[in-house]
Amino acid sequence: MMKIHLYKVRCSILCILFFSTFGAFAQNQIKWDLACAYPVSNFHTQNLQTFAADVEKATQGKLKIVVHPNGSLFPSNGIKRAVQTGQAQMGELLISSSANENPIFGIDSIPFLATSYKESARLWSLSKDTTEKALQKQGIKTLSAVPWPPQGLYSKNPINSGADLKGLKWRAYNPATSKIAELVGAQPITVQVADLAQALATGTVNSMMTSGSTGVDIKVWESLKYYYEVDAWLPQNLLMVNQKEFDALDKATQDIVIKYAKEAQQRGIVTSEQKNKSDKEILVKNGMIVAPPSAPLKSELDRVGRIMVAEWIRNAGDEGQKIVSAFKQ
């Protein structure tokens, strides 16, 4: 009987120690929510999930980042505000969607300014400091920037010239895409990516400028037929964190977050380039016609680009002029 009693005592002590240790761990664990606008299948989302897993492993579970895809936590146009106010500790944002706040946020979406990965990287290097300072004033820290593949032109019917753009129901997702619609005579209709497949299926929109990756994500071939490789721009997705939440981390954990954000940036850029090629192959495989723009269409889009560069510089002032001038040198 004495042995049984001692055994029960030992078991009780071990249970108390286990649950005390587990409780202390759970209490000390930091959980962050990361709001994302894109589906689980998208390469940006997958990159974020790898980043979150890397951070959790490197911190031995001390910092757990939960990725919320497809606008499930906040819609894409609410992510920046959520991070700024601390409703979400982290978020990934198409920074050009906030260009109405500050022109610098829209520099990567000026049509036909930076049209390749090399040019996109150079434009970001020239505008990075100004962009980050503007976000810092709003209590946001930038961790990484990953470009989308070049933006192409999707349509239901053939587009051979600027005249074919008039009257189209044009999906807009930032100020730049709305302005393009205005300049070519199309009707801009704001549709966030989570609602895009339905908008196409119902005929709410029948044309848009976006990447091959977005087209594959939403199975665009079910609604549209043509994809023109106009390479309009490469918009940047920024991974951002609420500055106060970041500052509350110990230095070692901060360093881990920064390290794996940098790795995510490099991985994301490489993947973006790979997807630019493979996703267009998927479009063709599913019956879409993928082709370069005709000379008349390219001429019309170049006209739009010149107008929008000049307009952006007027809005951005001397600082914007310096960035564009340095980029064109």
C-alpha positions in Angstrom: 0.0 0.0 0.0 2.9 2.3 0.9 4.5 1.8 -2.6 1.2 2.5 -4.3 0.8 5.7 -2.3 4.3 6.9 -3.2 3.7 6.1 -6.8 0.5 8.2 -6.8 2.4 11.1 -5.1 5.2 11.0 -7.7 2.6 11.0 -10.6 0.8 13.9 -9.0 4.1 15.9 -8.7 5.1 15.1 -12.3 1.6 16.2 -13.6 1.9 19.4 -11.6 5.4 20.1 -13.1 4.2 19.3 -16.6 1.2 21.5 -16.6 3.1 24.3 -14.8 5.8 24.2 -17.5 3.2 23.9 -20.3 1.2 26.8 -18.8 4.3 29.0 -18.5 5.2 28.2 -22.2 1.7 29.0 -23.4 1.7 32.2 -21.3 5.1 33.3 -22.7 4.3 32.4 -26.4 3.6 35.4 -28.6 1.0 35.0 -31.3 0.8 37.3 -34.3 -1.9 37.4 -37.0 -0.7 38.1 -40.5 -3.4 39.3 -42.8 -3.1 38.3 -46.5 -5.3 39.1 -49.5 -4.5 36.1 -51.7 -5.6 32.4 -51.8 -3.6 29.6 -50.3 -2.5 28.5 -53.8 -0.8 31.9 -54.6 2.9 32.0 -54.4 2.8 35.1 -52.1 0.7 33.3 -49.6 2.9 30.2 -49.7 6.0 32.4 -49.2 4.4 33.9 -46.1 3.5 30.5 -44.7 7.2 29.4 -45.1 8.3 32.6 -43.4 6.0 32.0 -40.5 7.1 28.4 -40.1 10.8 29.5 -40.2 10.2 32.1 -37.5 8.3 29.7 -35.2 11.0 27.1 -35.6 13.9 29.5 -35.1 12.3 31.0 -31.9 11.4 27.5 -30.7 7.8 28.4 -30.7 8.2 31.6 -28.8 6.8 33.6 -31.7 3.9 32.0 -33.6 2.7 33.9 -36.8 -0.6 32.8 -38.1 -1.2 33.5 -41.8 -4.8 34.4 -42.7 -5.2 34.0 -46.5 -7.7 35.3 -49.1 -8.8 38.3 -47.2 -10.3 36.1 -44.4 -9.1 38.3 -41.6 -9.3 41.7 -43.3 -10.2 42.6 -46.9 -7.2 43.6 -49.0 -8.1 47.3 -48.8 -8.3 47.1 -45.0 -5.0 45.3 -44.3 -2.8 48.4 -44.0 -5.2 50.1 -41.7 -5.4 46.9 -39.6 -1.6 46.8 -39.2 -1.4 50.5 -38.5 -4.0 50.3 -35.7 -2.7 47.0 -34.3 -5.8 45.0 -35.1 -3.4 42.7 -37.0 0.2 42.6 -36.0 1.4 41.9 -39.5 0.0 42.1 -43.0 1.1 41.8 -46.6 -0.1 44.7 -48.8 -0.1 45.6 -52.4 1.4 49.0 -51.6 0.1 50.8 -54.7 -3.5 50.2 -53.4 -2.7 53.0 -50.9 -1.4 55.5 -53.5 -4.3 57.9 -52.7 -2.7 58.4 -49.3 0.7 59.2 -50.7 1.9 59.2 -54.3 5.1 57.4 -53.4 3.1 54.3 -52.6 2.1 54.2 -56.3 5.5 54.6 -57.9 5.7 50.9 -58.8 2.4 51.0 -60.7 3.2 53.9 -63.1 2.6 52.1 -66.4 5.6 51.3 -68.6 8.1 52.9 -66.2 9.7 49.8 -64.8 8.7 46.8 -67.0 11.2 44.1 -66.1 12.5 42.4 -62.9 15.8 44.3 -63.2 14.1 47.6 -63.6 11.6 46.9 -60.8 14.4 46.1 -58.4 16.2 49.3 -59.4 13.0 51.4 -58.9 12.4 49.9 -55.5 16.0 50.6 -54.4 15.5 54.2 -55.3 12.1 54.6 -53.7 12.6 52.3 -50.7 13.8 54.9 -48.2 11.1 57.4 -49.0 8.4 54.6 -48.9 9.6 53.3 -45.6 9.8 56.7 -44.0 6.2 57.4 -45.0 5.1 54.1 -43.5 7.2 54.7 -40.3 5.2 57.9 -39.7 2.1 55.7 -39.6 3.6 53.3 -37.1 4.4 50.6 -39.7 7.8 48.9 -40.2 8.5 47.4 -43.7 10.1 43.9 -43.6 10.3 42.9 -47.3 9.2 43.6 -50.8 8.3 41.0 -53.4 7.1 42.0 -56.9 4.3 40.4 -58.8 5.1 39.2 -62.3 4.6 41.8 -65.1 1.0 42.9 -65.5 -0.7 41.8 -68.7 -3.9 42.7 -70.3 -6.8 40.3 -70.2 -10.0 40.5 -72.2 -13.0 38.5 -73.4 -12.7 39.7 -77.0 -9.6 40.5 -79.2 -8.0 43.9 -78.6 -6.1 45.1 -81.7 -6.0 48.9 -81.0 -6.9 51.5 -78.5 -10.4 51.7 -80.0 -11.2 48.2 -78.8 -10.6 49.3 -75.1 -13.4 51.8 -75.1 -16.5 50.8 -73.1 -14.9 47.7 -71.6 -15.9 46.9 -68.0 -12.4 47.2 -66.5 -11.4 45.7 -63.2 -9.6 48.2 -61.0 -7.6 47.4 -57.9 -5.6 50.5 -57.3 -5.6 54.2 -58.4 -3.3 53.4 -61.4 -5.7 50.8 -62.9 -8.6 53.2 -62.4 -6.7 56.0 -64.2 -5.8 53.7 -67.1 -9.4 52.8 -67.6 -10.3 56.5 -67.6 -7.6 57.3 -70.2 -8.6 54.5 -72.6 -12.3 55.0 -72.3 -13.1 51.9 -70.3 -15.4 51.7 -67.2 -13.3 51.2 -64.0 -15.0 48.8 -61.5 -13.2 48.2 -58.3 -13.0 44.5 -57.5 -10.7 43.0 -54.8 -8.9 39.8 -55.7 -11.0 37.6 -53.4 -14.1 38.6 -55.4 -12.5 38.6 -58.8 -13.5 35.1 -60.1 -17.2 35.8 -59.3 -17.1 39.3 -60.9 -15.7 37.7 -64.1 -18.2 34.9 -64.1 -21.2 37.2 -63.7 -19.9 39.7 -66.3 -19.4 42.5 -63.8 -16.0 42.9 -65.4 -14.7 41.7 -68.8 -11.2 43.0 -68.9 -8.3 43.8 -66.5 -4.6 44.3 -66.1 -3.0 41.8 -63.8 -0.4 39.1 -63.7 -0.5 35.6 -65.1 -0.3 34.3 -61.5 -3.6 36.0 -60.6 -5.1 34.6 -63.8 -4.1 31.0 -62.8 -5.3 31.5 -59.2 -8.9 32.3 -60.4 -9.0 30.1 -63.5 -9.5 33.1 -65.7 -9.9 30.9 -68.8 -13.4 30.1 -67.6 -14.4 33.7 -68.4 -11.8 35.4 -70.6 -10.0 34.3 -73.7 -7.1 36.7 -74.4 -4.0 37.7 -72.5 -1.7 40.3 -74.0 1.9 40.5 -72.7 2.1 44.3 -72.3 4.4 44.1 -69.3 2.8 47.3 -67.9 4.5 47.2 -64.4 5.5 44.9 -61.6 3.6 46.0 -58.4 5.3 45.3 -55.1 3.8 43.4 -52.2 5.2 44.7 -48.9 5.3 42.6 -45.8 4.8 45.0 -42.9 4.5 44.8 -39.1 3.1 47.2 -36.5 6.1 49.0 -35.1 5.0 48.9 -31.5 4.5 45.1 -31.7 7.9 44.7 -33.3 9.6 46.9 -30.6 8.0 44.8 -27.9 10.0 41.8 -29.0 13.4 41.0 -27.5 16.4 41.8 -29.7 17.1 38.1 -30.5 13.5 37.6 -31.7 13.6 40.8 -33.7 16.8 39.6 -35.5 15.1 36.3 -36.3 12.1 38.1 -37.9 14.3 40.4 -39.9 16.5 37.5 -41.1 13.7 35.3 -42.3 11.8 38.2 -43.9 15.0 38.9 -46.0 15.0 35.2 -47.0 11.4 35.4 -47.9 12.1 38.4 -50.1 14.8 36.7 -52.0 12.7 33.5 -52.3 9.7 35.4 -53.4 11.6 37.3 -56.2 12.9 34.0 -57.6 9.5 32.4 -57.4 7.9 35.4 -59.1 10.2 35.1 -62.0 9.6 31.4 -62.3 5.8 31.9 -62.1 5.9 34.6 -64.8 6.9 31.9 -67.3 5.1 28.8 -66.0 1.7 30.6 -65.4 1.5 31.8 -68.9 2.1 28.3 -70.1 -0.8 27.2 -67.9 -3.0 29.9 -69.5 -2.1 28.5 -73.0 -2.7 24.9 -71.9 -6.2 25.9 -70.8 -7.1 27.4 -74.2 -6.2 31.1 -73.7 -4.5 33.0 -76.5 -1.3 34.6 -75.1 0.3 37.1 -77.5 2.3 40.3 -77.6 0.3 43.6 -78.1 -0.2 44.8 -81.7 1.7 48.0 -82.7 -1.5 50.2 -82.5 -2.3 48.8 -79.0 1.2 49.3 -77.8 1.2 52.9 -79.2 -2.0 53.6 -77.2 -0.6 52.1 -74.0 2.6 54.1 -74.4 0.6 57.3 -74.7 -1.2 56.4 -71.4 2.2 55.7 -69.8 3.6 59.1 -70.7 0.5 60.9 -69.3 0.6 58.9 -66.1 4.3 59.4 -65.5 3.9 63.2 -65.9 0.9 63.2 -63.6 2.6 61.2 -60.9 5.6 63.5 -60.9 3.2 66.5 -60.5 1.5 64.9 -57.5 4.8 63.6 -55.9 6.7 66.9 -56.3 10.4 67.4 -56.2 11.1 64.1 -54.3 9.2 62.1 -56.9 11.0 63.9 -59.8 14.4 63.0 -58.3 13.5 59.4 -58.0 12.2 59.2 -61.6 15.1 61.2 -63.0 17.6 58.9 -61.2 15.8 55.8 -62.5 15.9 57.0 -66.1 19.6 57.9 -66.0 
